[in-house]
């Protein structure tokens, strides 16, 4: 991999660029919080060759949402479940919209 390839990956939302310490610092939380949402299976950080947790920007956005809910008094496990359900609802709405567009196209073609 060339240096140009490595820098290009920094724009990738799924690239695990952040260590646990840096992720916690960016979120204003503790490594324990990140471990807790990992144990609740909200996010699954990738592991470096040395076994250290690495987080992507996408995972940090999810963790930030969890922190927002926890800061409002929601228990960690409940916050994780809420986020999972929100994600499932968003996906179902996306699929429904695609289905409606396909039905609409089909109706206009006939």
N, C-alpha and C positions, 0 to 999 in steps of 0.2 A: 504494500500500500504506500502510495506517495504522500507527501505532506499535503498536497492539494486535496487528495481524497479524504484525509483526516479532517481538514478544516471544513470540507463540505458536509461532513456528518454532524457538525455542530448545529446546523440548521434543522436537522432531523429531530422532530418531537419525540421519537421513540429511542433515540440514541442515549444510552445510560451514561451521561457525562458527569453526574454529580455524586460525590461520596456522601455517606450518611451524615457526616459532620457538616458538610457544605449545604446539603439539603435542609437539615434542621435549622441551620443559621438563616438560610433564605426564607424559611417558613416562620421563623421566630418561635420555634418549638424545640423539643428535646429529641435526641435519638430514640428514647423510650417511646415517644409518641409514634414515631415512624415504625418501630418494631411492633407496637400494638395494632396499628392499622394493617401491617403485614400479617400478623397472626390472625386478624379478623378476615383475611383474604381480600381486602379491598384493593391492595396493590401487591405485586410480587416483584421486588427489585431483582435485577440481574446480579450475578456475582462475578467479581473479578477473578482472575486466575488465583489470587491469594485468598479468595473466599469472602472478600469484603462486599457489602451491599453497594450497588450503584443504581441511581435513580435517573429517569428521563424527565424532560420538561413536562410531558403528558402526565406522568405519575405525580409530579410536584403540584400540578393543577388539581388533581384529584385529592391529594393530601391537604392542599389549601382549603378545599371545600369541606373536608372532614374537620379540619381545625376550626373553621368558621362555625360549624354546627356544635362542636364540643365547647367552644367559647360561649355559645348561647345556652349551655347547660345540658346538652344532649350527651348521654353516655357514648363512649367510643363505639361500642358494638352497634348501638342503635344508629349512630351517625353513618357508620359503614353500610348498614342495611338500607338506610334512606338513599344514599348515593347510588348503591347498586340498583335500587328500584327506579330512581330517577333516570339512570342510564338505560334500563330496560324499557321504560316508557318512551324515552326519546327514540330509541331504535324502533319500537313498534309504530310510533307516529311517522317515522321516516318510511318504513315499509308500507304503511297505509297510504301515504301520499304518493309513493311510486305506483302502487296498485291503482289508485284513483286516476293518475295520469295515463296509465296504460289502458284502463277502461274507457276513459274519455277519448283517447286517440282511436281506439277500436270503434267507438260509436260514431266518430266523425268520418272514419274511412268507409263505413257501411251505409 
